[in-house]
Amino acid sequence: MLELDGFEAGRRLAGVVFAMAVLLSPVSAQVPAPDTGPGADTPLPAPRPAPEQPAAVNGLAQLAISAQFANDRKPIRSGLAWRILTESADGSAPRIVARSNDPEPSFSLPSGNYVVHAAYGFASGTKRVSLGPQGLRDQVAISAGALSLAGSIGDAPIPAGQLSFSVFVPLQGNSEGRLVTSGAKAGEVIRLPEGTYHVVSTYGDSNAIQRADVKVETGKVTDATLHHRAAKVTLKLVAATGGEAFAGTAFSVLTPGGDVIREAIGAFPQVILAEGDYVLIARQEGQIYSRDFKVESGSDRDIEVLAK
């Protein structure tokens, strides 16, 4: 065997290392030749953006929700109260984990199964959803409409402050089977599930009452005016017709049969009464005075009792 001197051995070893480096280099093996053909300078088309999804925040998925009317799919843009509840696998009671009064809220929640509840006044809608890491956008349908109430005497509207309304759901022939709300004011928007309701309108605080059945349709506001037959009377105890009223007089308004309709104390209290016949009793310093009187719808007037 021919023995190489140190210089020749070093030179050959360096050549082998250089050749291996060239062969094994990924850059030299994969770089393509430049394209100099026609259209080489034309840019590639931009990639189409993916559909917008609720973005994840801090590892939590985004649940974006909105509500719509069930019949025409129109969006509900106000009056909503949202609650998000967990749906457990062991059958335990759901637990509220998020709330919002926004029309289209977005919640950051861990992935999992939830119950979405949307309240729209006295109506509501519920939906079960499965929230994954990619997020979810969903809608809840609600079968609901609204009711706006007013009252009148003939063609004259009754001031809102003198009216109150109660709304009932009829049950098995009973028009006032279940109370939905009481003390509602004129012009107030009452949001209700679709259906037929019994409305009771009270003018003043005695017996001027009217009733009507009203239908509420999904996605619509039903305006209903109840027409009263009543009047406002001012009670007075006087020494002579048109005279000054006695202060501190106790008044009782009765039906002809003796049922007490209203009691009041003062020099000239005002009472709103339904159309009809009445008996007025006035008590002053141990003395009792009375008279019969009649109320005609829309005819506000003084009712004087003579102290003699």
C-alpha positions as CSV (number, residue, x, y, z in Angstrom):
1,M,0.0,0.0,0.0
2,L,1.3,3.3,-1.0
3,E,1.5,5.6,2.0
4,L,0.6,9.3,1.3
5,D,2.4,12.0,3.0
6,G,0.5,14.3,5.4
7,F,0.0,17.2,2.8
8,E,-1.5,14.9,0.1
9,A,-3.9,13.2,2.6
10,G,-5.2,16.5,3.9
11,R,-5.8,17.7,0.4
12,R,-7.9,14.6,-0.6
13,L,-9.9,14.7,2.6
14,A,-10.9,18.3,2.0
15,G,-12.1,17.5,-1.5
16,V,-14.3,14.7,-0.2
17,V,-15.9,16.9,2.5
18,F,-16.7,19.6,-0.1
19,A,-18.4,17.1,-2.5
20,M,-20.6,15.7,0.2
21,A,-21.7,19.1,1.4
22,V,-22.7,20.0,-2.2
23,L,-24.7,16.8,-2.7
24,L,-26.5,17.0,0.6
25,S,-27.4,20.7,0.5
26,P,-31.3,21.1,0.4
27,V,-30.9,24.5,-1.2
28,S,-28.9,23.4,-4.1
29,A,-31.2,20.4,-4.7
30,Q,-34.5,22.2,-4.6
31,V,-34.0,25.7,-6.1
32,P,-35.8,25.8,-9.5
33,A,-34.4,27.6,-12.5
34,P,-35.9,31.1,-12.9
35,D,-39.0,31.4,-15.1
36,T,-38.3,33.7,-18.0
37,G,-41.2,32.7,-20.2
38,P,-44.3,34.8,-21.1
39,G,-46.4,36.0,-18.1
40,A,-43.6,35.4,-15.6
41,D,-44.3,38.8,-14.0
42,T,-48.1,38.3,-13.6
43,P,-48.9,38.1,-9.8
44,L,-50.8,35.1,-8.5
45,P,-54.5,35.8,-7.4
46,A,-55.0,36.6,-3.8
47,P,-56.6,33.8,-1.7
48,R,-60.3,34.1,-1.0
49,P,-61.0,35.1,2.6
50,A,-62.6,32.5,4.8
51,P,-66.2,33.1,6.0
52,E,-66.2,35.4,9.1
53,Q,-66.5,33.5,12.3
54,P,-66.6,34.7,15.9
55,A,-63.0,34.9,16.9
56,A,-61.6,33.0,19.9
57,V,-60.3,35.1,22.8
58,N,-58.0,33.7,25.4
59,G,-58.8,30.1,24.5
60,L,-62.6,30.7,24.8
61,A,-65.0,30.3,21.9
62,Q,-67.3,33.1,20.8
63,L,-71.1,32.6,20.7
64,A,-72.8,35.3,18.7
65,I,-76.6,35.2,18.8
66,S,-79.6,37.2,17.6
67,A,-83.4,36.8,17.6
68,Q,-86.1,36.9,14.9
69,F,-89.9,36.7,14.7
70,A,-91.0,33.2,14.0
71,N,-93.4,33.9,11.2
72,D,-91.6,36.3,8.8
73,R,-88.0,35.9,10.1
74,K,-87.6,39.7,10.7
75,P,-84.9,40.5,13.2
76,I,-85.9,41.6,16.7
77,R,-83.8,44.7,17.5
78,S,-85.0,45.8,21.0
79,G,-86.6,44.5,24.2
80,L,-84.5,41.3,24.5
81,A,-83.1,39.8,27.6
82,W,-80.6,36.9,27.0
83,R,-79.5,34.2,29.4
84,I,-77.0,31.4,28.6
85,L,-77.3,28.2,30.7
86,T,-75.0,25.2,30.9
87,E,-76.4,21.9,29.9
88,S,-75.0,19.2,32.2
89,A,-74.7,15.5,31.3
90,D,-75.6,14.3,34.8
91,G,-79.1,15.8,34.7
92,S,-78.4,18.5,37.3
93,A,-80.3,21.8,37.0
94,P,-78.9,24.2,34.4
95,R,-76.8,27.1,35.6
96,I,-76.9,30.6,34.2
97,V,-73.3,31.5,33.0
98,A,-74.0,34.7,31.0
99,R,-76.6,37.5,30.6
100,S,-77.1,40.4,28.2
101,N,-79.7,42.9,27.2
102,D,-78.0,43.7,23.8
103,P,-80.0,42.9,20.7
104,E,-77.2,40.9,19.2
105,P,-74.7,39.9,22.0
106,S,-71.5,37.9,21.7
107,F,-70.4,35.7,24.6
108,S,-66.9,34.2,25.3
109,L,-67.4,30.7,26.7
110,P,-65.6,27.4,26.9
111,S,-66.5,24.8,24.3
112,G,-69.5,22.8,25.2
113,N,-73.3,22.4,25.1
114,Y,-75.5,25.4,26.2
115,V,-79.2,26.4,26.4
116,V,-79.8,29.9,24.9
117,H,-82.9,31.6,26.4
118,A,-84.2,34.9,24.9
119,A,-87.0,36.8,26.8
120,Y,-89.1,39.3,24.8
121,G,-91.4,40.8,27.4
122,F,-93.8,38.0,28.4
123,A,-92.7,35.9,25.4
124,S,-89.6,33.9,25.0
125,G,-87.6,31.5,22.8
126,T,-85.1,28.7,23.7
127,K,-82.5,26.9,21.7
128,R,-79.9,24.3,22.5
129,V,-76.5,24.9,20.9
130,S,-73.2,23.1,20.7
131,L,-70.2,25.5,20.9
132,G,-67.0,24.3,19.4
133,P,-63.5,25.9,19.4
134,Q,-64.2,27.6,16.1
135,G,-67.1,29.6,17.6
136,L,-70.8,29.8,16.6
137,R,-73.3,32.3,15.2
138,D,-76.9,31.3,15.7
139,Q,-80.5,32.7,15.9
140,V,-83.5,32.1,18.1
141,A,-87.1,32.3,16.8
142,I,-89.8,33.9,19.0
143,S,-93.5,33.8,18.3
144,A,-94.4,37.1,19.8
145,G,-96.1,40.4,19.1
146,A,-97.0,43.5,21.2
147,L,-100.0,45.3,22.5
148,S,-100.5,49.1,23.0
149,L,-103.6,50.1,24.8
150,A,-105.6,53.4,25.2
151,G,-109.0,54.6,26.4
152,S,-111.5,57.2,25.3
153,I,-114.8,58.8,26.2
154,G,-116.6,59.1,22.9
155,D,-114.0,60.6,20.6
156,A,-112.0,62.2,23.4
157,P,-108.9,60.3,24.5
158,I,-108.6,59.7,28.3
159,P,-105.3,61.0,29.7
160,A,-102.8,58.2,30.2
161,G,-102.3,58.9,33.9
162,Q,-106.0,58.2,34.6
163,L,-106.0,54.7,33.0
164,S,-104.7,51.4,34.0
165,F,-104.9,48.0,32.3
166,S,-104.8,44.4,33.2
167,V,-104.2,41.6,30.7
168,F,-105.5,38.1,31.1
169,V,-105.2,34.7,29.3
170,P,-108.7,33.2,29.0
171,L,-108.9,29.6,30.4
172,Q,-111.8,27.1,29.9
173,G,-114.5,29.7,29.5
174,N,-113.1,32.0,32.1
175,S,-112.1,35.3,30.4
176,E,-109.9,36.2,33.3
177,G,-108.4,32.8,33.8
178,R,-104.7,33.8,34.2
179,L,-103.4,37.2,34.9
180,V,-100.4,38.2,32.7
181,T,-99.9,41.8,33.9
182,S,-101.7,44.4,35.9
183,G,-101.2,48.2,36.2
184,A,-100.1,48.7,32.6
185,K,-100.3,52.3,31.4
186,A,-101.8,53.7,28.2
187,G,-99.3,53.8,25.4
188,E,-97.0,51.2,27.1
189,V,-95.8,48.5,24.7
190,I,-96.7,45.1,26.3
191,R,-94.7,42.3,24.5
192,L,-96.7,39.0,24.5
193,P,-96.7,35.6,23.0
194,E,-99.0,35.2,20.0
195,G,-102.6,34.6,21.0
196,T,-105.9,36.1,22.2
197,Y,-106.0,38.1,25.5
198,H,-108.7,39.6,27.7
199,V,-108.0,43.2,28.5
200,V,-109.6,45.1,31.5
201,S,-109.4,48.9,31.4
202,T,-110.0,50.9,34.6
203,Y,-110.6,54.6,34.3
204,G,-110.0,56.3,37.7
205,D,-110.2,54.2,40.8
206,S,-113.8,53.2,41.2
207,N,-116.3,51.4,38.9
208,A,-115.5,52.9,35.4
209,I,-114.3,49.6,33.8
210,Q,-114.4,48.3,30.3
211,R,-113.4,44.9,28.9
212,A,-112.4,43.6,25.5
213,D,-110.8,40.6,23.8
214,V,-107.7,41.4,21.7
215,K,-105.7,39.3,19.4
216,V,-101.8,39.6,19.3
217,E,-100.1,38.5,16.1
218,T,-96.4,37.6,15.7
219,G,-94.2,40.5,14.6
220,K,-97.0,43.1,14.9
221,V,-98.0,45.8,17.4
222,T,-101.8,45.7,18.0
223,D,-103.3,49.1,19.0
224,A,-106.5,48.7,21.0
225,T,-108.7,51.6,22.4
226,L,-111.3,50.7,25.0
227,H,-114.3,53.1,24.9
228,H,-115.6,54.0,28.4
229,R,-119.0,55.4,29.3
230,A,-118.2,57.4,32.4
231,A,-117.8,60.9,33.7
232,K,-115.9,62.8,36.4
233,V,-118.1,64.3,39.2
234,T,-117.1,66.7,42.0
235,L,-118.8,66.1,45.3
236,K,-119.9,69.1,47.5
237,L,-121.9,69.7,50.7
238,V,-123.2,73.3,50.5
239,A,-125.7,75.4,52.5
240,A,-127.3,76.7,49.3
241,T,-127.0,75.9,45.6
242,G,-123.7,77.2,44.2
243,G,-122.5,78.0,47.7
244,E,-119.1,77.4,49.3
245,A,-118.4,73.7,50.1
246,F,-118.0,72.6,53.7
247,A,-114.5,71.3,54.5
248,G,-113.9,67.9,56.0
249,T,-117.1,66.3,54.7
250,A,-117.2,62.5,54.4
251,F,-118.8,61.3,51.3
252,S,-120.1,57.9,50.3
253,V,-121.3,57.0,46.8
254,L,-123.7,54.1,46.7
255,T,-125.7,52.2,44.1
256,P,-129.5,52.3,44.3
257,G,-129.3,48.9,45.9
258,G,-127.0,50.2,48.7
259,D,-123.6,48.9,47.5
260,V,-120.7,51.3,48.3
261,I,-118.9,52.3,45.2
262,R,-116.6,55.0,46.5
263,E,-115.8,56.9,49.7
264,A,-113.9,60.2,50.0
265,I,-113.2,63.0,52.5
266,G,-112.8,66.7,51.7
267,A,-114.4,69.9,50.6
268,F,-114.9,68.9,47.0
269,P,-113.3,65.5,46.1
270,Q,-113.5,64.3,42.5
271,V,-114.7,60.8,41.6
272,I,-114.8,59.1,38.2
273,L,-118.0,56.9,37.9
274,A,-119.5,54.7,35.3
275,E,-122.7,55.9,33.6
276,G,-125.7,55.2,35.8
277,D,-127.8,56.1,38.9
278,Y,-126.3,56.7,42.3
279,V,-127.0,57.8,45.9
280,L,-124.7,60.3,47.5
281,I,-124.5,60.5,51.3
282,A,-122.6,63.4,53.1
283,R,-121.6,63.4,56.8
284,Q,-120.7,66.6,58.5
285,E,-120.4,67.2,62.3
286,G,-122.7,64.3,63.2
287,Q,-125.3,65.3,60.6
288,I,-126.2,63.1,57.5
289,Y,-127.4,64.5,54.2
290,S,-128.2,62.6,51.0
291,R,-129.5,62.9,47.4
292,D,-129.9,60.8,44.3
293,F,-128.0,61.7,41.1
294,K,-127.3,60.4,37.7
295,V,-124.0,60.1,35.7
296,E,-124.1,60.6,32.0
297,S,-121.1,59.5,29.9
298,G,-118.8,62.4,29.1
299,S,-120.7,64.9,31.2
300,D,-118.3,66.1,34.0
301,R,-120.2,68.2,36.6
302,D,-120.6,69.1,40.3
303,I,-122.9,67.1,42.5
304,E,-124.1,69.2,45.4
305,V,-125.8,68.0,48.6
306,L,-127.8,70.7,50.4
307,A,-127.1,70.8,54.2
308,K,-130.7,71.2,55.3
